[in-house]
Amino acid sequence: MLGSSNYMFGIYDGRTAKNDTPPKALPGSNQVTALFRDWFIRNKLPWDYTDFSGRSDYAAFLAEGIVAGGLFSGADD
Protein backbone atom coordinates (compact mmCIF):
# COMPACT_ATOMS: atom_id res chain seq x y z
CA MET A 1 0.00 0.00 0.00
CA LEU A 2 1.73 3.16 -1.16
CA GLY A 3 1.82 5.80 1.52
CA SER A 4 1.33 3.31 4.35
CA SER A 5 2.63 4.36 7.74
CA ASN A 6 3.91 0.77 7.91
CA TYR A 7 5.91 1.08 4.69
CA MET A 8 8.69 -1.27 3.74
CA PHE A 9 10.76 -2.24 0.73
CA GLY A 10 9.57 -5.81 0.46
CA ILE A 11 10.25 -8.50 -2.12
CA TYR A 12 7.74 -11.32 -2.42
CA ASP A 13 9.57 -14.49 -1.46
CA GLY A 14 8.91 -17.21 -4.03
CA ARG A 15 9.86 -19.83 -1.46
CA THR A 16 6.68 -19.03 0.49
CA ALA A 17 4.21 -19.91 -2.28
CA LYS A 18 1.45 -22.19 -1.02
CA ASN A 19 2.14 -25.92 -1.07
CA ASP A 20 -0.56 -26.48 -3.69
CA THR A 21 1.05 -24.07 -6.17
CA PRO A 22 1.67 -25.97 -9.42
CA PRO A 23 5.38 -26.82 -9.61
CA LYS A 24 5.82 -25.12 -13.00
CA ALA A 25 5.30 -21.69 -11.35
CA LEU A 26 7.94 -22.10 -8.66
CA PRO A 27 11.25 -21.74 -10.55
CA GLY A 28 10.14 -18.55 -12.28
CA SER A 29 8.72 -17.08 -9.09
CA ASN A 30 12.04 -17.73 -7.35
CA GLN A 31 13.87 -16.10 -10.27
CA VAL A 32 11.74 -12.96 -9.89
CA THR A 33 12.60 -12.91 -6.18
CA ALA A 34 16.32 -13.21 -6.98
CA LEU A 35 16.14 -10.51 -9.65
CA PHE A 36 14.72 -7.93 -7.23
CA ARG A 37 16.93 -9.06 -4.32
CA ASP A 38 20.08 -8.71 -6.40
CA TRP A 39 19.01 -5.27 -7.65
CA PHE A 40 18.43 -3.98 -4.11
CA ILE A 41 21.75 -5.41 -2.94
CA ARG A 42 23.64 -3.96 -5.92
CA ASN A 43 22.15 -0.54 -5.25
CA LYS A 44 22.77 -0.77 -1.49
CA LEU A 45 19.11 -0.23 -0.65
CA PRO A 46 17.31 -1.65 2.39
CA TRP A 47 14.86 -4.47 1.74
CA ASP A 48 13.32 -7.54 3.30
CA TYR A 49 11.45 -10.60 2.13
CA THR A 50 7.68 -10.69 2.47
CA ASP A 51 5.59 -13.84 2.28
CA PHE A 52 3.06 -14.67 -0.38
CA SER A 53 0.20 -14.27 2.10
CA GLY A 54 -2.69 -14.55 -0.35
CA ARG A 55 -3.80 -10.95 0.25
CA SER A 56 -3.17 -9.80 -3.31
CA ASP A 57 -4.10 -10.71 -6.87
CA TYR A 58 -0.98 -12.85 -7.35
CA ALA A 59 -2.75 -15.79 -5.63
CA ALA A 60 -4.94 -16.45 -8.69
CA PHE A 61 -1.90 -16.45 -10.98
CA LEU A 62 0.03 -18.88 -8.80
CA ALA A 63 -3.01 -21.14 -8.50
CA GLU A 64 -3.04 -21.45 -12.30
CA GLY A 65 0.68 -22.16 -12.47
CA ILE A 66 1.62 -18.69 -13.70
CA VAL A 67 4.83 -17.20 -12.37
CA ALA A 68 4.32 -14.38 -9.88
CA GLY A 69 6.59 -12.06 -7.96
CA GLY A 70 7.24 -8.44 -7.29
CA LEU A 71 7.55 -5.75 -4.70
CA PHE A 72 5.53 -5.04 -1.58
CA SER A 73 5.40 -1.53 -0.13
CA GLY A 74 3.59 -2.11 3.16
CA ALA A 75 0.23 -2.91 4.64
CA ASP A 76 -2.47 -1.48 6.82
CA ASP A 77 -1.65 -3.38 9.98
Biopython code that builds the backbone (N, CA, C, O; Angstrom):
import numpy as np
from Bio.PDB.StructureBuilder import StructureBuilder

atoms = [
    (1, "MET", "N", (0.857, -1.166, 0.000)),
    (1, "MET", "CA", (0.000, 0.000, 0.000)),
    (1, "MET", "C", (0.906, 1.233, 0.000)),
    (1, "MET", "O", (1.589, 1.505, 0.987)),
    (2, "LEU", "N", (0.908, 1.959, -1.085)),
    (2, "LEU", "CA", (1.732, 3.162, -1.158)),
    (2, "LEU", "C", (1.244, 4.186, -0.151)),
    (2, "LEU", "O", (0.042, 4.407, -0.010)),
    (3, "GLY", "N", (2.165, 4.798, 0.533)),
    (3, "GLY", "CA", (1.822, 5.805, 1.520)),
    (3, "GLY", "C", (1.478, 5.224, 2.882)),
    (3, "GLY", "O", (1.053, 5.967, 3.767)),
    (4, "SER", "N", (1.644, 3.948, 3.076)),
    (4, "SER", "CA", (1.333, 3.309, 4.353)),
    (4, "SER", "C", (2.275, 3.813, 5.435)),
    (4, "SER", "O", (3.461, 4.025, 5.184)),
    (5, "SER", "N", (1.753, 4.003, 6.623)),
    (5, "SER", "CA", (2.627, 4.359, 7.741)),
    (5, "SER", "C", (3.492, 3.165, 8.139)),
    (5, "SER", "O", (4.470, 3.318, 8.871)),
    (6, "ASN", "N", (3.134, 1.990, 7.662)),
    (6, "ASN", "CA", (3.906, 0.770, 7.910)),
    (6, "ASN", "C", (4.671, 0.365, 6.646)),
    (6, "ASN", "O", (4.725, -0.814, 6.296)),
    (7, "TYR", "N", (5.261, 1.353, 5.965)),
    (7, "TYR", "CA", (5.913, 1.078, 4.686)),
    (7, "TYR", "C", (7.133, 0.179, 4.863)),
    (7, "TYR", "O", (7.726, 0.099, 5.938)),
    (8, "MET", "N", (7.475, -0.476, 3.795)),
    (8, "MET", "CA", (8.694, -1.269, 3.742)),
    (8, "MET", "C", (9.077, -1.460, 2.279)),
    (8, "MET", "O", (8.256, -1.269, 1.382)),
    (9, "PHE", "N", (10.317, -1.834, 2.051)),
    (9, "PHE", "CA", (10.765, -2.244, 0.728)),
    (9, "PHE", "C", (10.801, -3.767, 0.760)),
    (9, "PHE", "O", (11.806, -4.371, 1.132)),
    (10, "GLY", "N", (9.705, -4.365, 0.369)),
    (10, "GLY", "CA", (9.573, -5.815, 0.455)),
    (10, "GLY", "C", (9.640, -6.478, -0.905)),
    (10, "GLY", "O", (9.210, -5.916, -1.912)),
    (11, "ILE", "N", (10.186, -7.675, -0.917)),
    (11, "ILE", "CA", (10.249, -8.501, -2.118)),
    (11, "ILE", "C", (9.482, -9.778, -1.813)),
    (11, "ILE", "O", (9.796, -10.487, -0.857)),
    (12, "TYR", "N", (8.472, -10.069, -2.633)),
    (12, "TYR", "CA", (7.742, -11.315, -2.422)),
    (12, "TYR", "C", (8.702, -12.490, -2.545)),
    (12, "TYR", "O", (9.451, -12.600, -3.516)),
    (13, "ASP", "N", (8.666, -13.355, -1.557)),
    (13, "ASP", "CA", (9.571, -14.492, -1.465)),
    (13, "ASP", "C", (8.940, -15.707, -2.127)),
    (13, "ASP", "O", (8.005, -16.300, -1.589)),
    (14, "GLY", "N", (9.450, -16.074, -3.286)),
    (14, "GLY", "CA", (8.910, -17.205, -4.029)),
    (14, "GLY", "C", (8.921, -18.505, -3.253)),
    (14, "GLY", "O", (8.142, -19.412, -3.548)),
    (15, "ARG", "N", (9.797, -18.607, -2.264)),
    (15, "ARG", "CA", (9.865, -19.835, -1.461)),
    (15, "ARG", "C", (8.648, -20.005, -0.564)),
    (15, "ARG", "O", (8.439, -21.084, -0.009)),
    (16, "THR", "N", (7.838, -18.951, -0.410)),
    (16, "THR", "CA", (6.682, -19.027, 0.487)),
    (16, "THR", "C", (5.371, -19.247, -0.257)),
    (16, "THR", "O", (4.298, -19.105, 0.330)),
    (17, "ALA", "N", (5.440, -19.590, -1.532)),
    (17, "ALA", "CA", (4.214, -19.906, -2.277)),
    (17, "ALA", "C", (3.532, -21.104, -1.617)),
    (17, "ALA", "O", (4.197, -21.996, -1.091)),
    (18, "LYS", "N", (2.203, -21.111, -1.651)),
    (18, "LYS", "CA", (1.445, -22.186, -1.016)),
    (18, "LYS", "C", (1.872, -23.553, -1.543)),
    (18, "LYS", "O", (2.318, -23.684, -2.683)),
    (19, "ASN", "N", (1.729, -24.555, -0.702)),
    (19, "ASN", "CA", (2.136, -25.917, -1.066)),
    (19, "ASN", "C", (1.404, -26.458, -2.282)),
    (19, "ASN", "O", (1.930, -27.322, -2.983)),
    (20, "ASP", "N", (0.193, -25.965, -2.546)),
    (20, "ASP", "CA", (-0.562, -26.478, -3.693)),
    (20, "ASP", "C", (-0.316, -25.685, -4.981)),
    (20, "ASP", "O", (-1.017, -25.876, -5.975)),
    (21, "THR", "N", (0.676, -24.801, -4.959)),
    (21, "THR", "CA", (1.047, -24.072, -6.174)),
    (21, "THR", "C", (1.618, -25.069, -7.184)),
    (21, "THR", "O", (2.506, -25.850, -6.842)),
    (22, "PRO", "N", (1.121, -25.052, -8.417)),
    (22, "PRO", "CA", (1.668, -25.970, -9.422)),
    (22, "PRO", "C", (3.187, -25.791, -9.558)),
    (22, "PRO", "O", (3.676, -24.664, -9.639)),
    (23, "PRO", "N", (3.918, -26.887, -9.583)),
    (23, "PRO", "CA", (5.382, -26.822, -9.612)),
    (23, "PRO", "C", (5.961, -25.973, -10.742)),
    (23, "PRO", "O", (7.043, -25.404, -10.592)),
    (24, "LYS", "N", (5.255, -25.880, -11.873)),
    (24, "LYS", "CA", (5.815, -25.121, -12.997)),
    (24, "LYS", "C", (5.939, -23.628, -12.696)),
    (24, "LYS", "O", (6.686, -22.934, -13.386)),
    (25, "ALA", "N", (5.230, -23.114, -11.686)),
    (25, "ALA", "CA", (5.298, -21.692, -11.348)),
    (25, "ALA", "C", (6.444, -21.370, -10.397)),
    (25, "ALA", "O", (6.844, -20.211, -10.285)),
    (26, "LEU", "N", (6.971, -22.363, -9.718)),
    (26, "LEU", "CA", (7.940, -22.098, -8.655)),
    (26, "LEU", "C", (9.303, -21.613, -9.138)),
    (26, "LEU", "O", (9.807, -20.635, -8.586)),
    (27, "PRO", "N", (9.930, -22.236, -10.135)),
    (27, "PRO", "CA", (11.252, -21.741, -10.549)),
    (27, "PRO", "C", (11.222, -20.282, -11.016)),
    (27, "PRO", "O", (12.100, -19.499, -10.655)),
    (28, "GLY", "N", (10.237, -19.923, -11.800)),
    (28, "GLY", "CA", (10.145, -18.549, -12.285)),
    (28, "GLY", "C", (9.863, -17.561, -11.168)),
    (28, "GLY", "O", (10.403, -16.455, -11.162)),
    (29, "SER", "N", (9.021, -17.954, -10.226)),
    (29, "SER", "CA", (8.723, -17.078, -9.089)),
    (29, "SER", "C", (9.981, -16.850, -8.260)),
    (29, "SER", "O", (10.222, -15.738, -7.791)),
    (30, "ASN", "N", (10.778, -17.891, -8.080)),
    (30, "ASN", "CA", (12.040, -17.734, -7.352)),
    (30, "ASN", "C", (13.031, -16.876, -8.132)),
    (30, "ASN", "O", (13.827, -16.156, -7.529)),
    (31, "GLN", "N", (12.995, -16.941, -9.451)),
    (31, "GLN", "CA", (13.874, -16.095, -10.268)),
    (31, "GLN", "C", (13.482, -14.624, -10.144)),
    (31, "GLN", "O", (14.351, -13.753, -10.102)),
    (32, "VAL", "N", (12.187, -14.345, -10.086)),
    (32, "VAL", "CA", (11.738, -12.960, -9.895)),
    (32, "VAL", "C", (12.232, -12.449, -8.546)),
    (32, "VAL", "O", (12.721, -11.324, -8.443)),
    (33, "THR", "N", (12.104, -13.279, -7.512)),
    (33, "THR", "CA", (12.598, -12.910, -6.185)),
    (33, "THR", "C", (14.084, -12.570, -6.255)),
    (33, "THR", "O", (14.507, -11.536, -5.738)),
    (34, "ALA", "N", (14.868, -13.424, -6.883)),
    (34, "ALA", "CA", (16.315, -13.213, -6.975)),
    (34, "ALA", "C", (16.653, -11.958, -7.774)),
    (34, "ALA", "O", (17.586, -11.234, -7.427)),
    (35, "LEU", "N", (15.907, -11.699, -8.831)),
    (35, "LEU", "CA", (16.141, -10.510, -9.651)),
    (35, "LEU", "C", (16.013, -9.238, -8.816)),
    (35, "LEU", "O", (16.893, -8.378, -8.850)),
    (36, "PHE", "N", (14.916, -9.120, -8.065)),
    (36, "PHE", "CA", (14.723, -7.932, -7.231)),
    (36, "PHE", "C", (15.727, -7.889, -6.081)),
    (36, "PHE", "O", (16.280, -6.829, -5.790)),
    (37, "ARG", "N", (15.968, -9.015, -5.429)),
    (37, "ARG", "CA", (16.928, -9.065, -4.323)),
    (37, "ARG", "C", (18.292, -8.571, -4.783)),
    (37, "ARG", "O", (18.907, -7.727, -4.131)),
    (38, "ASP", "N", (18.759, -9.096, -5.904)),
    (38, "ASP", "CA", (20.076, -8.709, -6.404)),
    (38, "ASP", "C", (20.128, -7.233, -6.765)),
    (38, "ASP", "O", (21.152, -6.582, -6.557)),
    (39, "TRP", "N", (19.043, -6.695, -7.302)),
    (39, "TRP", "CA", (19.007, -5.274, -7.655)),
    (39, "TRP", "C", (19.119, -4.411, -6.398)),
    (39, "TRP", "O", (19.881, -3.444, -6.374)),
    (40, "PHE", "N", (18.362, -4.757, -5.357)),
    (40, "PHE", "CA", (18.425, -3.984, -4.112)),
    (40, "PHE", "C", (19.816, -4.071, -3.492)),
    (40, "PHE", "O", (20.345, -3.068, -3.012)),
    (41, "ILE", "N", (20.405, -5.249, -3.499)),
    (41, "ILE", "CA", (21.751, -5.410, -2.940)),
    (41, "ILE", "C", (22.761, -4.598, -3.741)),
    (41, "ILE", "O", (23.579, -3.884, -3.161)),
    (42, "ARG", "N", (22.713, -4.699, -5.055)),
    (42, "ARG", "CA", (23.638, -3.964, -5.925)),
    (42, "ARG", "C", (23.548, -2.457, -5.708)),
    (42, "ARG", "O", (24.554, -1.751, -5.785)),
    (43, "ASN", "N", (22.351, -1.973, -5.439)),
    (43, "ASN", "CA", (22.149, -0.540, -5.254)),
    (43, "ASN", "C", (22.200, -0.114, -3.792)),
    (43, "ASN", "O", (21.895, 1.031, -3.460)),
    (44, "LYS", "N", (22.589, -1.046, -2.919)),
    (44, "LYS", "CA", (22.769, -0.773, -1.487)),
    (44, "LYS", "C", (21.524, -0.144, -0.858)),
    (44, "LYS", "O", (21.611, 0.820, -0.096)),
    (45, "LEU", "N", (20.378, -0.708, -1.193)),
    (45, "LEU", "CA", (19.109, -0.231, -0.648)),
    (45, "LEU", "C", (18.568, -1.233, 0.362)),
    (45, "LEU", "O", (18.771, -2.438, 0.215)),
    (46, "PRO", "N", (17.879, -0.737, 1.392)),
    (46, "PRO", "CA", (17.310, -1.650, 2.386)),
    (46, "PRO", "C", (16.135, -2.422, 1.793)),
    (46, "PRO", "O", (15.406, -1.899, 0.950)),
    (47, "TRP", "N", (15.956, -3.643, 2.226)),
    (47, "TRP", "CA", (14.857, -4.473, 1.736)),
    (47, "TRP", "C", (14.676, -5.630, 2.699)),
    (47, "TRP", "O", (15.519, -5.880, 3.560)),
    (48, "ASP", "N", (13.576, -6.323, 2.541)),
    (48, "ASP", "CA", (13.316, -7.538, 3.305)),
    (48, "ASP", "C", (12.387, -8.414, 2.482)),
    (48, "ASP", "O", (11.677, -7.928, 1.603)),
    (49, "TYR", "N", (12.397, -9.696, 2.769)),
    (49, "TYR", "CA", (11.446, -10.595, 2.132)),
    (49, "TYR", "C", (10.069, -10.393, 2.743)),
    (49, "TYR", "O", (9.949, -10.025, 3.912)),
    (50, "THR", "N", (9.042, -10.630, 1.960)),
    (50, "THR", "CA", (7.680, -10.694, 2.471)),
    (50, "THR", "C", (7.031, -11.947, 1.886)),
    (50, "THR", "O", (7.274, -12.317, 0.737)),
    (51, "ASP", "N", (6.211, -12.580, 2.696)),
    (51, "ASP", "CA", (5.586, -13.838, 2.278)),
    (51, "ASP", "C", (4.474, -13.613, 1.265)),
    (51, "ASP", "O", (3.825, -12.567, 1.252)),
    (52, "PHE", "N", (4.270, -14.606, 0.426)),
    (52, "PHE", "CA", (3.059, -14.667, -0.380)),
    (52, "PHE", "C", (1.943, -15.026, 0.605)),
    (52, "PHE", "O", (1.769, -16.196, 0.942)),
    (53, "SER", "N", (1.202, -14.042, 1.057)),
    (53, "SER", "CA", (0.199, -14.269, 2.105)),
    (53, "SER", "C", (-1.196, -14.534, 1.546)),
    (53, "SER", "O", (-2.105, -14.895, 2.294)),
    (54, "GLY", "N", (-1.371, -14.358, 0.246)),
    (54, "GLY", "CA", (-2.693, -14.552, -0.353)),
    (54, "GLY", "C", (-3.559, -13.311, -0.317)),
    (54, "GLY", "O", (-4.730, -13.372, -0.690)),
    (55, "ARG", "N", (-3.008, -12.171, 0.128)),
    (55, "ARG", "CA", (-3.796, -10.948, 0.250)),
    (55, "ARG", "C", (-3.793, -10.101, -1.019)),
    (55, "ARG", "O", (-4.302, -8.980, -1.006)),
    (56, "SER", "N", (-3.245, -10.596, -2.086)),
    (56, "SER", "CA", (-3.168, -9.803, -3.310)),
    (56, "SER", "C", (-3.608, -10.642, -4.504)),
    (56, "SER", "O", (-3.933, -11.822, -4.366)),
    (57, "ASP", "N", (-3.611, -10.016, -5.673)),
    (57, "ASP", "CA", (-4.100, -10.707, -6.867)),
    (57, "ASP", "C", (-3.132, -11.757, -7.408)),
    (57, "ASP", "O", (-3.490, -12.500, -8.322)),
    (58, "TYR", "N", (-1.924, -11.838, -6.870)),
    (58, "TYR", "CA", (-0.983, -12.846, -7.351)),
    (58, "TYR", "C", (-1.463, -14.264, -7.047)),
    (58, "TYR", "O", (-1.065, -15.200, -7.740)),
    (59, "ALA", "N", (-2.303, -14.447, -6.036)),
    (59, "ALA", "CA", (-2.753, -15.789, -5.635)),
    (59, "ALA", "C", (-3.427, -16.521, -6.795)),
    (59, "ALA", "O", (-3.205, -17.717, -6.988)),
    (60, "ALA", "N", (-4.240, -15.815, -7.560)),
    (60, "ALA", "CA", (-4.936, -16.446, -8.689)),
    (60, "ALA", "C", (-3.952, -16.874, -9.777)),
    (60, "ALA", "O", (-4.142, -17.909, -10.416)),
    (61, "PHE", "N", (-2.911, -16.086, -9.987)),
    (61, "PHE", "CA", (-1.902, -16.454, -10.981)),
    (61, "PHE", "C", (-1.153, -17.706, -10.541)),
    (61, "PHE", "O", (-0.996, -18.649, -11.317)),
    (62, "LEU", "N", (-0.694, -17.709, -9.298)),
    (62, "LEU", "CA", (0.029, -18.876, -8.802)),
    (62, "LEU", "C", (-0.835, -20.130, -8.851)),
    (62, "LEU", "O", (-0.353, -21.207, -9.201)),
    (63, "ALA", "N", (-2.108, -19.988, -8.501)),
    (63, "ALA", "CA", (-3.014, -21.141, -8.500)),
    (63, "ALA", "C", (-3.139, -21.762, -9.888)),
    (63, "ALA", "O", (-3.398, -22.959, -10.016)),
    (64, "GLU", "N", (-2.956, -20.947, -10.925)),
    (64, "GLU", "CA", (-3.038, -21.446, -12.303)),
    (64, "GLU", "C", (-1.672, -21.839, -12.869)),
    (64, "GLU", "O", (-1.551, -22.188, -14.043)),
    (65, "GLY", "N", (-0.649, -21.777, -12.020)),
    (65, "GLY", "CA", (0.682, -22.163, -12.468)),
    (65, "GLY", "C", (1.431, -21.076, -13.196)),
    (65, "GLY", "O", (2.407, -21.348, -13.894)),
    (66, "ILE", "N", (0.978, -19.837, -13.038)),
    (66, "ILE", "CA", (1.615, -18.694, -13.698)),
    (66, "ILE", "C", (2.597, -18.053, -12.725)),
    (66, "ILE", "O", (2.259, -17.791, -11.571)),
    (67, "VAL", "N", (3.793, -17.808, -13.192)),
    (67, "VAL", "CA", (4.833, -17.197, -12.372)),
    (67, "VAL", "C", (4.344, -15.877, -11.790)),
    (67, "VAL", "O", (3.678, -15.096, -12.469)),
    (68, "ALA", "N", (4.678, -15.638, -10.532)),
    (68, "ALA", "CA", (4.319, -14.379, -9.876)),
    (68, "ALA", "C", (5.497, -13.918, -9.028)),
    (68, "ALA", "O", (6.324, -14.723, -8.599)),
    (69, "GLY", "N", (5.557, -12.642, -8.799)),
    (69, "GLY", "CA", (6.595, -12.060, -7.962)),
    (69, "GLY", "C", (6.488, -10.560, -8.040)),
    (69, "GLY", "O", (5.710, -10.022, -8.828)),
    (70, "GLY", "N", (7.264, -9.888, -7.230)),
    (70, "GLY", "CA", (7.242, -8.439, -7.287)),
    (70, "GLY", "C", (7.606, -7.802, -5.970)),
    (70, "GLY", "O", (8.215, -8.416, -5.094)),
    (71, "LEU", "N", (7.215, -6.554, -5.862)),
    (71, "LEU", "CA", (7.547, -5.749, -4.695)),
    (71, "LEU", "C", (6.322, -5.516, -3.829)),
    (71, "LEU", "O", (5.188, -5.537, -4.306)),
    (72, "PHE", "N", (6.572, -5.295, -2.562)),
    (72, "PHE", "CA", (5.530, -5.042, -1.577)),
    (72, "PHE", "C", (5.937, -3.783, -0.835)),
    (72, "PHE", "O", (7.069, -3.682, -0.362)),
    (73, "SER", "N", (5.025, -2.816, -0.727)),
    (73, "SER", "CA", (5.396, -1.533, -0.126)),
    (73, "SER", "C", (4.847, -1.309, 1.272)),
    (73, "SER", "O", (5.097, -0.259, 1.865)),
    (74, "GLY", "N", (4.116, -2.255, 1.808)),
    (74, "GLY", "CA", (3.595, -2.114, 3.163)),
    (74, "GLY", "C", (2.147, -2.529, 3.234)),
    (74, "GLY", "O", (1.532, -2.879, 2.227)),
    (75, "ALA", "N", (1.615, -2.487, 4.429)),
    (75, "ALA", "CA", (0.233, -2.914, 4.639)),
    (75, "ALA", "C", (-0.419, -2.037, 5.687)),
    (75, "ALA", "O", (0.209, -1.153, 6.271)),
    (76, "ASP", "N", (-1.685, -2.301, 5.908)),
    (76, "ASP", "CA", (-2.469, -1.479, 6.816)),
    (76, "ASP", "C", (-2.375, -1.888, 8.271)),
    (76, "ASP", "O", (-2.911, -1.194, 9.134)),
    (77, "ASP", "N", (-1.714, -2.988, 8.568)),
    (77, "ASP", "CA", (-1.653, -3.384, 9.980)),
    (77, "ASP", "C", (-0.262, -3.366, 10.520)),
    (77, "ASP", "O", (-0.051, -3.676, 11.693)),
]
sb = StructureBuilder()
sb.init_structure("model")
sb.init_model(0)
sb.init_chain("A")
sb.init_seg("    ")
for serial, (resi, resn, name, xyz) in enumerate(atoms, 1):
    if name == "N":
        sb.init_residue(resn, " ", resi, " ")
    sb.init_atom(name, np.array(xyz, "f"), 0.0, 1.0, " ", f" {name:<3s}", serial, name[0])
structure = sb.get_structure()
